[in-house]
Amino acid sequence: MKRNQDFAKNTLQSLRFIPHSILLGAVFVSILAGCDDKAKEEQKRLAAAAPPPPTVEVVQVEQRDVPIYLEWVGTLDGMVNAQILAQVTGYLTKQNYMEGDLVKKGQLLYEIDPRTFQASLDQAKGNLARQEALLITARLDMQRIQRLLPENAVSVRDRDNAVGREAQAVAEVVAAKAAVESAQLSLGFTKITSPIDGIAGLSKAQLGNLVGPGSTNAILTTVSKVNPIKAFAPLSEQQYMHFARSDKNPRDKPPLVLILADGTVYPEGGTFFFADRQVDVKTGTIQVATLFPNPNNLLRPGQFARIRATVRTKMGALLVPQRAVGEMQGRRMVAVVKPDNTVEIRPVKPAETIGTQWVIEEGLKPGERVVAEGILKVRPGSKVNPKPFAEAPAAAGR
């Protein structure tokens, strides 16, 4: 204990001989060293607390030759739509087809009560027989008078009257035959058949209804020929003029593509059929009809579909996903990831869309990386953690 006290005493005595400036300097250096350590510790703490660079999905700008096409929303219609009408008035007694079935030309669809028409035919046949009998009598009278005329047993007047009666009888026979044919036609109209091969629609009349011309049930059903099927598309005047001035026959161009309502591409290609005679002054469009094979009767009249036509091929086009292109104050922008993983917001000039991709006219180079997912996370000059873009499978034809 005494030794420690002596050591402290000697130390204090030695400090008396150290200049005050040196002592203050040593104290200041120790203070600075402590502050520097604290600063380093604070920097380490802030670095540990700073969030990591955001993870984004990037895709490389693709360059390839792409077909440029136009699309229209079209309406499908039967090649022929035959309205089945009741041509005689009567009560409907039979329906001989299943609604929605494929029917053949000449197939029996409906039957109307034939009894009144059969009676009319029998009456017309009876009148024909009577007129034919009168014609025989008139001819026999004329022949007798012609034999007696040279003997002056009858007068010329009698002969002329006989000739007139025979001609009148001939006319009556002709009229009676026409009445028989008319009655036969009316009786035949009681059996209503399909005039074409096609799909029969819903029946608009029920059994027991009074049908016929002028009635509310004049149209019984409709039969549509759907192979091939027509697809109508409205073309603008500019589009019509472009195709009309083309040197290539529209029927010689690549097949048209039909995209159905569920997004699938119809397997059969279509061809141009005809253009309407006039432009609709209200819409400024002209109806163009196209034809698509329909061997399985999948397509039906009234369906909506998109009709796609290839107009040209763009060589060396630059493509990026549509989702990679944003809009800011009316300008199209993309986020380009540089080799050092920093972000540059760059304006671009997009052109046509090809499926889920956009053709870029200006602003990008082949092979550059653009942000396709997570574009809202980035800022100009910020660092990112890029990963390959994994696009979800798109529906066919989109």
C-alpha positions as CSV (number, residue, x, y, z in Angstrom):
1,M,0.0,0.0,0.0
2,K,2.8,2.4,0.9
3,R,4.6,1.5,-2.3
4,N,1.5,2.6,-4.4
5,Q,1.2,5.8,-2.5
6,D,4.9,6.5,-3.2
7,F,4.4,5.8,-7.0
8,A,1.5,8.2,-7.2
9,K,3.5,10.9,-5.4
10,N,6.4,10.6,-7.6
11,T,4.2,10.7,-10.7
12,L,2.6,14.0,-9.6
13,Q,5.9,15.5,-8.9
14,S,7.1,14.5,-12.4
15,L,4.0,16.1,-14.0
16,R,5.0,19.4,-12.5
17,F,7.9,19.6,-14.8
18,I,5.8,19.0,-18.1
19,P,4.9,22.1,-20.0
20,H,1.2,23.0,-20.0
21,S,1.1,23.2,-23.9
22,I,2.2,19.6,-24.2
23,L,-0.3,18.5,-21.6
24,L,-3.2,20.2,-23.3
25,G,-2.2,18.9,-26.7
26,A,-2.2,15.3,-25.4
27,V,-5.7,15.9,-23.9
28,F,-6.9,17.4,-27.3
29,V,-5.6,14.4,-29.3
30,S,-7.3,12.0,-27.0
31,I,-10.6,13.8,-27.4
32,L,-10.3,13.8,-31.2
33,A,-9.5,10.2,-31.3
34,G,-12.6,9.5,-29.3
35,C,-14.8,11.6,-31.6
36,D,-13.3,9.9,-34.7
37,D,-14.2,6.5,-33.2
38,K,-17.7,7.7,-32.6
39,A,-18.1,9.0,-36.2
40,K,-16.9,5.7,-37.6
41,E,-19.3,3.8,-35.4
42,E,-22.2,6.1,-36.5
43,Q,-21.3,5.6,-40.1
44,K,-21.3,1.8,-39.6
45,R,-24.6,2.0,-37.9
46,L,-26.2,4.1,-40.7
47,A,-24.7,1.7,-43.3
48,A,-26.2,-1.2,-41.5
49,A,-29.6,0.5,-41.2
50,A,-29.7,1.7,-44.9
51,P,-32.1,-0.5,-47.1
52,P,-30.6,-2.6,-49.8
53,P,-31.0,-1.6,-53.5
54,P,-34.5,-2.5,-54.8
55,T,-34.9,-5.7,-56.7
56,V,-36.3,-5.2,-60.2
57,E,-36.9,-7.5,-63.1
58,V,-35.2,-6.5,-66.4
59,V,-35.4,-7.7,-70.0
60,Q,-33.0,-7.1,-72.8
61,V,-34.1,-5.1,-75.8
62,E,-34.7,-7.6,-78.6
63,Q,-34.0,-7.0,-82.2
64,R,-35.7,-9.1,-84.9
65,D,-37.9,-9.0,-88.0
66,V,-41.6,-8.7,-87.1
67,P,-44.8,-8.7,-89.1
68,I,-46.8,-5.6,-88.8
69,Y,-50.6,-6.2,-88.8
70,L,-53.9,-4.4,-88.4
71,E,-56.8,-5.7,-86.3
72,W,-60.5,-5.1,-86.5
73,V,-63.4,-6.3,-84.3
74,G,-65.5,-8.4,-86.6
75,T,-68.9,-10.0,-86.6
76,L,-69.6,-13.5,-87.9
77,D,-72.5,-14.3,-90.1
78,G,-73.7,-17.3,-92.1
79,M,-72.7,-17.6,-95.7
80,V,-76.4,-18.0,-96.4
81,N,-79.2,-17.3,-93.9
82,A,-82.4,-18.8,-95.2
83,Q,-85.6,-17.7,-93.4
84,I,-88.1,-20.5,-93.3
85,L,-91.5,-19.1,-94.0
86,A,-95.0,-20.5,-93.9
87,Q,-96.3,-19.9,-97.5
88,V,-99.9,-21.0,-96.7
89,T,-102.2,-20.4,-93.8
90,G,-102.9,-23.3,-91.5
91,Y,-102.3,-24.8,-88.2
92,L,-98.9,-26.2,-87.4
93,T,-99.1,-29.9,-86.6
94,K,-95.6,-31.2,-86.6
95,Q,-92.0,-30.1,-86.1
96,N,-89.6,-32.7,-87.6
97,Y,-86.2,-31.4,-86.6
98,M,-84.2,-30.7,-83.5
99,E,-83.3,-27.1,-82.9
100,G,-79.6,-26.4,-83.4
101,D,-79.1,-29.6,-85.5
102,L,-77.4,-29.7,-88.9
103,V,-80.1,-30.2,-91.5
104,K,-79.8,-31.2,-95.2
105,K,-81.3,-29.6,-98.2
106,G,-84.8,-30.9,-98.7
107,Q,-85.1,-32.2,-95.2
108,L,-88.7,-31.9,-93.7
109,L,-88.8,-29.3,-91.0
110,Y,-92.5,-28.6,-90.3
111,E,-96.0,-29.8,-91.3
112,I,-99.2,-27.8,-91.6
113,D,-102.6,-29.4,-91.4
114,P,-103.2,-30.5,-95.0
115,R,-106.9,-31.4,-95.0
116,T,-108.3,-28.2,-96.3
117,F,-105.6,-28.1,-99.0
118,Q,-106.3,-31.7,-100.0
119,A,-110.0,-30.9,-100.4
120,S,-109.2,-27.9,-102.6
121,L,-107.0,-30.1,-104.7
122,D,-109.7,-32.7,-105.1
123,Q,-112.2,-30.0,-106.1
124,A,-109.8,-28.6,-108.7
125,K,-109.3,-32.1,-110.1
126,G,-113.0,-32.6,-110.4
127,N,-113.4,-29.3,-112.2
128,L,-110.7,-30.3,-114.6
129,A,-112.4,-33.5,-115.4
130,R,-115.6,-31.7,-116.1
131,Q,-113.9,-29.2,-118.4
132,E,-112.2,-31.9,-120.3
133,A,-115.5,-33.6,-120.8
134,L,-117.0,-30.4,-122.2
135,L,-114.0,-30.0,-124.4
136,I,-114.6,-33.5,-125.9
137,T,-118.3,-32.6,-126.6
138,A,-117.3,-29.3,-128.2
139,R,-114.8,-31.0,-130.5
140,L,-117.3,-33.7,-131.5
141,D,-119.9,-31.0,-132.4
142,M,-117.4,-29.1,-134.4
143,Q,-116.3,-32.2,-136.3
144,R,-120.0,-33.0,-137.2
145,I,-120.7,-29.5,-138.4
146,Q,-117.6,-29.6,-140.5
147,R,-118.8,-32.8,-142.2
148,L,-122.2,-31.3,-142.9
149,L,-121.1,-28.0,-144.1
150,P,-120.1,-29.1,-147.7
151,E,-123.7,-30.5,-148.0
152,N,-125.2,-27.2,-147.0
153,A,-126.9,-29.1,-144.1
154,V,-125.6,-26.4,-141.7
155,S,-124.7,-22.8,-142.1
156,V,-121.3,-21.2,-141.9
157,R,-122.6,-19.5,-138.8
158,D,-123.1,-22.9,-137.1
159,R,-119.6,-23.8,-138.0
160,D,-118.2,-20.6,-136.5
161,N,-120.1,-21.1,-133.3
162,A,-118.8,-24.6,-133.0
163,V,-115.2,-23.5,-133.5
164,G,-115.7,-20.8,-130.8
165,R,-117.2,-23.3,-128.3
166,E,-114.3,-25.7,-128.9
167,A,-111.8,-22.9,-128.3
168,Q,-113.6,-21.9,-125.2
169,A,-113.6,-25.4,-123.9
170,V,-109.8,-25.6,-124.5
171,A,-109.3,-22.5,-122.4
172,E,-111.5,-23.8,-119.6
173,V,-109.4,-27.0,-119.5
174,V,-106.2,-24.9,-119.3
175,A,-107.6,-22.9,-116.5
176,A,-108.7,-26.0,-114.7
177,K,-105.3,-27.5,-115.0
178,A,-103.7,-24.3,-113.6
179,A,-106.1,-24.6,-110.6
180,V,-105.1,-28.2,-110.0
181,E,-101.4,-27.2,-110.1
182,S,-102.1,-24.3,-107.7
183,A,-103.9,-26.6,-105.3
184,Q,-101.1,-29.1,-105.5
185,L,-98.5,-26.4,-104.7
186,S,-100.6,-25.2,-101.7
187,L,-100.8,-28.8,-100.5
188,G,-97.0,-29.2,-101.0
189,F,-96.4,-26.0,-99.0
190,T,-98.0,-27.8,-96.0
191,K,-94.7,-29.7,-95.8
192,I,-92.0,-27.2,-95.1
193,T,-88.4,-28.3,-96.1
194,S,-85.0,-26.8,-95.8
195,P,-83.7,-25.0,-98.9
196,I,-80.0,-25.4,-98.0
197,D,-77.6,-27.5,-95.9
198,G,-77.0,-25.7,-92.6
199,I,-77.7,-25.3,-88.9
200,A,-81.4,-24.8,-88.0
201,G,-82.1,-22.3,-85.3
202,L,-84.7,-22.0,-82.6
203,S,-88.3,-22.5,-83.7
204,K,-90.3,-19.3,-83.5
205,A,-93.7,-21.1,-83.8
206,Q,-95.2,-23.8,-81.6
207,L,-97.4,-26.7,-82.5
208,G,-101.0,-25.7,-82.8
209,N,-100.1,-22.1,-83.9
210,L,-101.9,-20.6,-86.8
211,V,-99.1,-19.8,-89.2
212,G,-99.1,-18.3,-92.7
213,P,-98.3,-15.1,-94.7
214,G,-99.2,-12.0,-92.8
215,S,-99.4,-13.7,-89.5
216,T,-97.1,-13.1,-86.5
217,N,-95.7,-16.5,-87.0
218,A,-94.8,-16.1,-90.7
219,I,-91.1,-16.8,-90.0
220,L,-90.8,-20.3,-88.4
221,T,-87.0,-20.5,-88.1
222,T,-83.8,-19.7,-89.9
223,V,-81.3,-22.1,-91.4
224,S,-77.7,-20.8,-91.8
225,K,-75.0,-22.2,-93.9
226,V,-71.8,-21.8,-91.8
227,N,-69.1,-23.6,-93.8
228,P,-67.5,-21.4,-94.8
229,I,-68.6,-18.6,-92.5
230,K,-68.4,-14.9,-93.2
231,A,-66.7,-12.4,-90.9
232,F,-67.5,-8.7,-91.5
233,A,-64.9,-6.0,-90.5
234,P,-65.3,-2.2,-90.7
235,L,-62.4,-0.6,-92.4
236,S,-61.7,3.1,-92.3
237,E,-61.6,5.0,-95.5
238,Q,-57.8,5.4,-95.2
239,Q,-57.4,1.6,-94.6
240,Y,-59.6,0.8,-97.5
241,M,-57.7,3.2,-99.9
242,H,-54.4,1.6,-98.8
243,F,-55.6,-1.9,-99.6
244,A,-57.5,-0.8,-102.8
245,R,-54.3,0.8,-104.2
246,S,-52.1,-2.1,-103.3
247,D,-50.6,-3.8,-106.4
248,K,-51.2,-7.2,-104.8
249,N,-54.6,-8.9,-105.1
250,P,-56.1,-9.1,-101.6
251,R,-56.9,-12.8,-102.2
252,D,-53.1,-13.4,-102.8
253,K,-52.0,-11.9,-99.5
254,P,-51.1,-14.0,-96.4
255,P,-54.1,-15.7,-94.8
256,L,-56.2,-13.7,-92.3
257,V,-56.1,-14.6,-88.7
258,L,-59.2,-14.9,-86.5
259,I,-58.8,-14.4,-82.8
260,L,-61.8,-15.7,-80.8
261,A,-63.5,-14.2,-77.7
262,D,-61.4,-16.4,-75.3
263,G,-58.2,-15.2,-76.9
264,T,-57.4,-18.4,-78.8
265,V,-56.4,-18.2,-82.4
266,Y,-58.7,-20.0,-84.8
267,P,-56.7,-22.7,-86.6
268,E,-58.1,-22.0,-90.1
269,G,-56.8,-19.0,-92.1
270,G,-59.2,-16.7,-93.8
271,T,-59.4,-14.9,-97.2
272,F,-60.8,-11.7,-98.5
273,F,-64.3,-12.1,-100.0
274,F,-65.7,-8.7,-101.0
275,A,-66.1,-5.1,-100.0
276,D,-69.4,-3.3,-99.7
277,R,-70.6,-1.0,-102.4
278,Q,-70.5,2.2,-100.3
279,V,-68.9,3.9,-97.2
280,D,-71.2,4.5,-94.3
281,V,-71.5,8.3,-94.1
282,K,-72.2,8.1,-90.3
283,T,-69.1,6.1,-89.3
284,G,-66.8,6.7,-92.2
285,T,-66.2,3.0,-92.6
286,I,-66.8,0.4,-95.2
287,Q,-67.8,-3.2,-94.5
288,V,-65.4,-5.8,-95.8
289,A,-66.4,-9.5,-95.8
290,T,-63.9,-12.3,-95.2
291,L,-64.3,-16.1,-95.4
292,F,-63.1,-18.7,-92.9
293,P,-63.5,-22.4,-93.2
294,N,-65.7,-23.9,-90.5
295,P,-65.7,-27.7,-91.0
296,N,-66.6,-28.5,-87.4
297,N,-69.3,-25.8,-87.2
298,L,-67.5,-24.2,-84.2
299,L,-68.1,-20.7,-85.4
300,R,-71.7,-19.4,-85.3
301,P,-73.4,-16.3,-86.7
302,G,-73.5,-13.4,-84.3
303,Q,-70.1,-14.2,-82.6
304,F,-67.6,-11.4,-82.2
305,A,-63.9,-11.9,-83.0
306,R,-60.8,-10.0,-83.9
307,I,-59.7,-10.2,-87.5
308,R,-55.9,-9.7,-88.0
309,A,-54.3,-8.9,-91.4
310,T,-50.5,-8.7,-91.9
311,V,-49.7,-5.6,-93.9
312,R,-45.9,-5.7,-94.0
313,T,-42.7,-7.0,-92.3
314,K,-40.5,-4.6,-90.3
315,M,-36.9,-5.5,-90.5
316,G,-34.7,-5.3,-87.4
317,A,-37.3,-4.0,-85.1
318,L,-36.5,-3.3,-81.5
319,L,-38.9,-4.9,-79.1
320,V,-39.6,-4.4,-75.3
321,P,-42.6,-5.6,-73.2
322,Q,-45.5,-3.1,-73.2
323,R,-45.3,-3.0,-69.4
324,A,-41.8,-1.7,-69.5
325,V,-43.0,1.5,-71.2
326,G,-44.5,4.1,-68.9
327,E,-46.1,7.5,-69.6
328,M,-45.1,10.8,-68.0
329,Q,-46.6,14.1,-69.0
330,G,-47.6,12.8,-72.4
331,R,-44.2,11.3,-73.1
332,R,-43.3,7.6,-73.2
333,M,-40.4,6.6,-70.8
334,V,-38.4,3.5,-70.0
335,A,-36.0,2.8,-67.1
336,V,-32.7,1.6,-68.5
337,V,-30.3,-0.3,-66.2
338,K,-26.7,0.6,-67.0
339,P,-23.8,-1.9,-66.7
340,D,-23.1,-0.6,-63.1
341,N,-26.7,-1.3,-62.2
342,T,-27.7,2.4,-62.0
343,V,-30.9,3.6,-63.5
344,E,-31.4,6.1,-66.3
345,I,-34.9,7.3,-67.2
346,R,-35.0,7.6,-70.9
347,P,-37.7,8.9,-73.3
348,V,-38.6,6.6,-76.2
349,K,-40.8,6.7,-79.3
350,P,-43.0,3.6,-79.6
351,A,-44.7,2.5,-82.8
352,E,-46.8,-0.7,-83.3
353,T,-47.7,-3.3,-80.8
354,I,-46.8,-7.0,-81.5
355,G,-48.7,-9.2,-79.0
356,T,-47.5,-8.1,-75.6
357,Q,-44.5,-6.2,-77.0
358,W,-44.0,-2.7,-78.3
359,V,-41.9,-1.8,-81.3
360,I,-39.6,1.1,-80.3
361,E,-38.6,3.5,-83.1
362,E,-36.2,5.7,-81.1
363,G,-34.4,5.8,-77.7
364,L,-33.1,2.3,-77.3
365,K,-30.3,0.1,-78.6
366,P,-30.2,-3.7,-79.0
367,G,-29.1,-5.6,-75.9
368,E,-29.8,-2.8,-73.4
369,R,-31.6,-3.7,-70.3
370,V,-34.9,-2.1,-69.3
371,V,-37.0,-2.5,-66.2
372,A,-40.1,-4.6,-66.9
373,E,-41.2,-5.2,-63.3
374,G,-40.7,-2.8,-60.4
375,I,-40.5,0.4,-62.4
376,L,-42.2,2.4,-59.6
377,K,-39.3,1.4,-57.3
378,V,-36.5,3.2,-59.2
379,R,-35.3,6.8,-59.4
380,P,-32.8,8.4,-61.8
381,G,-29.3,7.5,-60.8
382,S,-30.3,5.0,-58.1
383,K,-28.8,1.5,-57.9
384,V,-31.0,-1.6,-58.3
385,N,-30.6,-5.3,-58.0
386,P,-31.6,-6.6,-61.5
387,K,-33.0,-10.0,-62.1
388,P,-34.3,-11.6,-65.3
389,F,-37.9,-10.8,-66.1
390,A,-40.2,-13.8,-65.8
391,E,-43.3,-13.0,-67.9
392,A,-46.5,-14.9,-67.1
393,P,-47.7,-17.0,-70.0
394,A,-50.0,-14.9,-72.2
395,A,-53.2,-16.2,-73.9
396,A,-52.6,-17.4,-77.4
397,G,-52.9,-14.7,-80.0
398,R,-52.6,-11.8,-77.6
